[in-house]
Amino acid sequence: QNTMSEACVPNSILVVGSLNADIIVEIDRLPKRGETIAARSDKTGFMVPGGKGANQATAVAKASSPKSSFAQLATVFGNDGHAR
């Protein structure tokens, strides 16, 4: 027999939202207005994942039963070096 909490858990949850990746790079100085400057090195920087959809999906996964570990990602990637 199911407990009340087990009976209220749906079989699947759909999260609709964004999934972002911020790329943070190191620079020697702040750019002047209209100026573009390069990072210190192409080896510098790191990626920080986030976005409202990613945060909500993470919260659902942490709150869900370990038995319900299925996830599917539908996305459109940008057309740059990081998306390839």
SERO-4910 file (N, C-alpha, C, O; in steps of 0.05 Angstrom, whole numbers):
BEGIN
 pado doro    nc1    nc2    nc3   cac1   cac2   cac3    cc1    cc2    cc3    oc1    oc2    oc3
  Gln    A     17    -24      0      0      0      0     18     25      0     38     26     15
  Asn    A     10     44    -17     26     69    -19     20     87      5     -2     89     15
  Thr    A     41    101     14     37    122     34     27    146     20     26    147     -5
  Met    A     18    166     35      7    190     23     27    205      6     21    214    -16
  Ser    A     52    206     15     73    220     -1     79    205    -27     83    218    -47
  Glu    A     79    179    -27     84    164    -51     60    166    -71     65    167    -95
  Ala    A     36    168    -61     13    171    -78     11    198    -92     -1    200   -113
  Cys    A     24    218    -81     23    245    -92     45    251   -112     45    272   -125
  Val    A     64    233   -115     87    237   -133     79    228   -161     71    205   -165
  Pro    A     81    247   -180     74    240   -208     95    221   -220    118    220   -210
  Asn    A     87    207   -242    106    189   -255    128    204   -270    150    195   -273
  Ser    A    121    228   -280    141    243   -294    136    273   -290    114    281   -285
  Ile    A    157    289   -292    156    318   -289    169    330   -313    192    322   -320
  Leu    A    156    350   -325    168    364   -348    176    392   -338    159    407   -328
  Val    A    201    399   -342    211    426   -336    216    440   -362    231    430   -379
  Val    A    204    464   -365    209    480   -389    223    505   -380    213    520   -362
  Gly    A    246    510   -391    262    533   -383    289    533   -397    294    517   -414
  Ser    A    305    552   -390    330    555   -403    353    540   -389    352    535   -365
  Leu    A    372    533   -405    397    520   -395    419    537   -407    423    537   -431
  Asn    A    434    550   -389    455    569   -398    482    560   -389    485    544   -370
  Ala    A    502    569   -403    530    564   -395    545    591   -397    550    600   -419
  Asp    A    551    603   -375    567    628   -374    596    620   -376    605    603   -361
  Ile    A    611    634   -393    639    629   -395    653    653   -384    651    675   -394
  Ile    A    668    649   -362    682    671   -349    711    670   -355    724    649   -351
  Val    A    722    692   -366    750    693   -373    764    715   -358    751    734   -348
  Glu    A    790    713   -355    806    733   -341    817    753   -361    826    746   -383
  Ile    A    815    779   -353    826    800   -370    845    817   -353    844    817   -329
  Asp    A    863    832   -367    882    848   -353    870    874   -342    879    885   -322
  Arg    A    850    885   -356    838    910   -348    809    911   -360    803    896   -378
  Leu    A    793    929   -350    767    933   -360    769    948   -387    786    965   -390
  Pro    A    752    941   -407    754    954   -433    742    983   -431    725    989   -414
  Lys    A    753   1000   -449    742   1027   -451    716   1025   -467    711   1004   -480
  Arg    A    700   1046   -467    674   1046   -481    679   1039   -511    695   1052   -524
  Gly    A    664   1019   -521    666   1011   -549    690    994   -555    693    985   -578
  Glu    A    707    988   -536    732    973   -541    727    943   -536    712    936   -518
  Thr    A    739    927   -552    739    898   -548    767    889   -540    786    896   -554
  Ile    A    769    874   -518    796    865   -511    795    834   -509    774    822   -506
  Ala    A    819    823   -511    821    794   -511    827    784   -482    835    799   -465
  Ala    A    821    759   -478    827    746   -452    857    744   -450    872    745   -469
  Arg    A    866    740   -425    895    737   -420    907    714   -437    929    716   -447
  Ser    A    892    692   -439    902    669   -453    878    653   -462    856    655   -450
  Asp    A    881    637   -483    859    619   -491    855    596   -472    835    581   -474
  Lys    A    873    593   -453    871    572   -433    857    582   -407    850    566   -390
  Thr    A    852    608   -406    840    619   -381    810    616   -382    798    612   -404
  Gly    A    798    618   -360    769    618   -358    757    591   -350    770    571   -350
  Phe    A    731    593   -343    717    569   -336    687    572   -341    678    595   -344
  Met    A    673    550   -343    645    551   -350    628    547   -324    634    530   -307
  Val    A    607    563   -322    589    561   -299    561    555   -310    549    571   -323
  Pro    A    551    530   -305    524    523   -316    502    535   -298    506    541   -275
  Gly    A    479    540   -311    456    550   -296    433    554   -315    430    541   -335
  Gly    A    415    573   -308    391    578   -322    367    568   -306    369    549   -290
  Lys    A    344    581   -309    321    575   -293    312    546   -297    306    532   -277
  Gly    A    312    536   -321    304    508   -326    323    488   -313    315    468   -301
  Ala    A    349    494   -316    369    476   -304    366    476   -273    368    455   -261
  Asn    A    362    499   -262    359    501   -233    334    486   -223    335    472   -203
  Gln    A    312    489   -237    287    475   -230    290    445   -233    281    430   -216
  Ala    A    302    436   -255    306    408   -259    324    395   -238    319    373   -229
  Thr    A    344    410   -230    362    401   -208    347    398   -182    350    378   -168
  Ala    A    330    418   -176    314    416   -151    295    393   -152    292    379   -131
  Val    A    282    388   -174    264    365   -177    279    339   -173    269    321   -160
  Ala    A    302    337   -186    318    312   -184    327    307   -155    326    284   -146
  Lys    A    334    328   -141    342    324   -113    319    317    -95    323    302    -75
  Ala    A    295    326   -102    272    321    -85    258    295    -93    240    285    -78
  Ser    A    265    283   -116    251    259   -126    263    234   -114    284    234   -102
  Ser    A    248    213   -118    256    186   -110    280    177   -127    281    183   -151
  Pro    A    299    163   -115    321    153   -131    312    134   -153    327    129   -173
  Lys    A    288    123   -150    277    104   -171    270    119   -196    270    107   -218
  Ser    A    263    145   -195    255    160   -218    278    177   -228    279    201   -224
  Ser    A    297    164   -241    322    178   -249    323    183   -279    345    187   -290
  Phe    A    300    183   -293    300    187   -322    298    217   -328    281    230   -316
  Ala    A    314    227   -346    312    255   -355    317    256   -384    333    240   -395
  Gln    A    304    274   -398    308    278   -426    311    308   -431    296    324   -421
  Leu    A    331    316   -447    337    344   -453    330    350   -482    341    337   -500
  Ala    A    313    369   -486    308    379   -513    319    407   -515    311    424   -499
  Thr    A    337    412   -534    351    437   -534    359    445   -562    359    429   -581
  Val    A    366    470   -565    378    481   -589    404    494   -580    404    512   -563
  Phe    A    426    486   -592    452    497   -585    459    520   -604    449    522   -626
  Gly    A    475    538   -594    485    560   -610    503    550   -632    509    526   -633
  Asn    A    512    568   -649    530    561   -671    557    574   -666    566    591   -682
  Asp    A    571    565   -645    598    575   -640    616    551   -631    607    528   -631
  Gly    A    640    557   -625    659    537   -618    651    521   -593    659    497   -591
  His    A    637    533   -575    629    518   -551    606    499   -556    602    481   -540
  Ala    A    590    504   -577    567    487   -583    575    463   -599    560    443   -601
  Arg    A    598    463   -611    607    440   -628    620    419   -612    628    398   -623
***
